[in-house]
Amino acid sequence: MKPSTTDATVVSLAVVIQFLMEATLGRLLVAPNILVPLLVYLSMNRSVEWGVEGAFFVGLCLDFLTNQPPGATSLALILGILAARGILSKTTAAGGVSFYFHAILASVFSDILFIIFASRPPGVFLGARVLLVFPRIAVPMMLLAVAQTALIRFRRVSP
């Protein structure tokens, strides 16, 4: 995979922002998850390799920065994105699936898999706290939807 300089810069900046949010807001179930929607967008619109190779390097960098078991985030991101892609490719309207649905499904899978992979013993944090994954996913998706709506309205108003 040879990413463009712009894409690599955006992903690097997103890793730093994700790390800063997790360091200040908390690693698990609190900080909004911005990496999965970004990787899903890049894998859908730029190159499919962003879903696997990009997720591997992003996850590994984030694991080292947050002092998590090396590879836990990488494996969760890769399996989450691939599971969402696999499920959505089996649906009847696979071509009409929006970015939002793909990103939300990949985020849910990757966050739950991260809980399983990073906890010692595996899966010890599964329970009612897993429901807090949904606000972690919903916040960036709602902000993205609001930003896109505002951008579309601004373009319509501008001459």
C-alpha positions as CSV (number, residue, x, y, z in Angstrom):
1,M,0.0,0.0,0.0
2,K,1.4,3.4,-1.0
3,P,-0.9,5.9,0.7
4,S,-1.0,9.5,-0.5
5,T,0.8,12.0,1.7
6,T,-2.5,13.8,2.5
7,D,-4.2,10.5,3.6
8,A,-1.2,9.5,5.7
9,T,-1.1,12.9,7.3
10,V,-4.8,12.9,8.2
11,V,-4.5,9.4,9.7
12,S,-1.4,10.4,11.7
13,L,-3.2,13.5,13.0
14,A,-6.2,11.3,13.9
15,V,-4.0,8.9,15.8
16,V,-2.6,11.8,17.8
17,I,-6.1,13.2,18.5
18,Q,-7.4,9.8,19.5
19,F,-4.5,9.4,21.8
20,L,-5.1,12.8,23.4
21,M,-8.8,12.1,23.9
22,E,-8.1,8.7,25.4
23,A,-5.4,10.1,27.7
24,T,-7.7,12.8,29.0
25,L,-11.2,11.2,28.8
26,G,-10.2,7.6,29.4
27,R,-9.2,4.7,27.2
28,L,-12.2,2.5,27.1
29,L,-15.9,3.4,26.7
30,V,-15.5,7.1,27.2
31,A,-13.4,8.8,24.5
32,P,-15.2,9.1,21.1
33,N,-13.8,6.7,18.5
34,I,-12.7,8.7,15.5
35,L,-10.3,6.2,13.9
36,V,-12.8,3.6,12.7
37,P,-14.9,6.0,10.7
38,L,-11.8,7.5,9.2
39,L,-10.4,4.1,8.2
40,V,-13.8,3.0,6.8
41,Y,-14.0,6.2,4.8
42,L,-10.5,5.7,3.4
43,S,-11.1,2.0,2.6
44,M,-14.3,2.8,0.8
45,N,-13.2,5.8,-1.1
46,R,-9.4,5.6,-1.5
47,S,-7.9,2.1,-1.2
48,V,-9.2,-1.1,0.3
49,E,-5.8,-1.6,2.0
50,W,-6.7,1.1,4.5
51,G,-9.1,-1.3,6.1
52,V,-6.3,-3.9,6.8
53,E,-2.9,-2.4,6.5
54,G,-3.9,1.0,7.7
55,A,-5.8,-0.4,10.6
56,F,-2.8,-2.5,11.6
57,F,-0.4,0.4,11.8
58,V,-2.9,2.7,13.4
59,G,-3.8,0.2,16.0
60,L,-0.2,-0.7,16.7
61,C,0.7,3.0,17.2
62,L,-2.2,3.6,19.5
63,D,-1.4,0.5,21.5
64,F,2.2,1.7,22.1
65,L,1.0,5.2,23.0
66,T,-1.7,4.0,25.4
67,N,0.3,1.2,27.0
68,Q,-2.1,-1.5,25.9
69,P,-1.2,-5.1,24.9
70,P,0.6,-4.7,21.5
71,G,-1.7,-5.8,18.7
72,A,-5.0,-5.6,20.7
73,T,-6.3,-2.5,18.9
74,S,-4.9,-3.6,15.6
75,L,-6.6,-6.9,15.7
76,A,-9.9,-5.4,16.9
77,L,-9.8,-2.7,14.2
78,I,-9.0,-5.2,11.4
79,L,-11.6,-7.8,12.5
80,G,-14.2,-5.1,13.1
81,I,-13.8,-3.5,9.7
82,L,-13.7,-6.8,7.9
83,A,-16.7,-8.2,9.8
84,A,-18.7,-5.1,8.9
85,R,-17.6,-5.4,5.3
86,G,-18.5,-9.1,5.2
87,I,-21.9,-8.6,6.7
88,L,-22.8,-5.7,4.5
89,S,-21.6,-7.4,1.3
90,K,-24.1,-10.2,2.0
91,T,-27.1,-7.8,2.2
92,T,-29.4,-7.4,-0.8
93,A,-28.7,-3.7,-1.0
94,A,-24.9,-3.9,-0.6
95,G,-24.3,-1.2,-3.1
96,G,-26.7,1.2,-1.4
97,V,-25.2,0.8,2.1
98,S,-24.2,4.2,3.4
99,F,-20.9,5.1,4.9
100,Y,-22.6,5.8,8.2
101,F,-24.0,2.3,8.6
102,H,-20.7,0.7,7.6
103,A,-18.8,2.9,10.1
104,I,-21.2,2.3,12.9
105,L,-21.2,-1.5,12.4
106,A,-17.4,-1.6,12.2
107,S,-17.1,0.6,15.3
108,V,-19.4,-1.6,17.3
109,F,-17.5,-4.7,16.3
110,S,-14.1,-3.3,16.9
111,D,-14.9,-1.8,20.3
112,I,-16.4,-5.0,21.6
113,L,-13.5,-7.0,20.2
114,F,-11.1,-4.6,21.9
115,I,-12.8,-5.2,25.2
116,I,-12.3,-8.9,24.7
117,F,-8.7,-8.7,23.5
118,A,-7.4,-6.1,25.9
119,S,-8.9,-7.3,29.2
120,R,-7.1,-9.7,31.4
121,P,-8.5,-12.4,31.7
122,P,-10.2,-12.0,28.2
123,G,-13.7,-10.8,28.3
124,V,-13.8,-9.9,32.0
125,F,-15.2,-6.4,31.2
126,L,-18.1,-7.8,29.1
127,G,-21.4,-6.9,30.8
128,A,-23.6,-3.9,31.3
129,R,-20.7,-1.5,30.7
130,V,-20.5,-2.6,27.1
131,L,-23.6,-0.5,26.5
132,L,-21.4,2.5,26.9
133,V,-19.8,1.6,23.6
134,F,-22.8,3.1,21.8
135,P,-22.2,6.7,23.0
136,R,-18.5,6.4,22.1
137,I,-19.6,5.6,18.6
138,A,-22.6,7.9,18.3
139,V,-20.8,11.1,19.2
140,P,-18.4,11.2,16.2
141,M,-21.0,10.0,13.8
142,M,-23.5,12.7,14.9
143,L,-20.9,15.4,14.7
144,L,-20.0,14.2,11.2
145,A,-23.6,14.2,10.1
146,V,-24.1,17.7,11.5
147,A,-20.9,18.9,9.8
148,Q,-21.9,17.4,6.4
149,T,-25.4,18.9,6.7
150,A,-24.1,22.3,7.5
151,L,-21.6,22.1,4.6
152,I,-24.3,21.2,2.2
153,R,-26.5,24.1,3.3
154,F,-23.6,26.5,3.2
155,R,-22.9,25.4,-0.4
156,R,-26.5,25.9,-1.4
157,V,-26.6,29.4,0.1
158,S,-23.3,30.5,-1.5
159,P,-23.5,31.8,-5.0
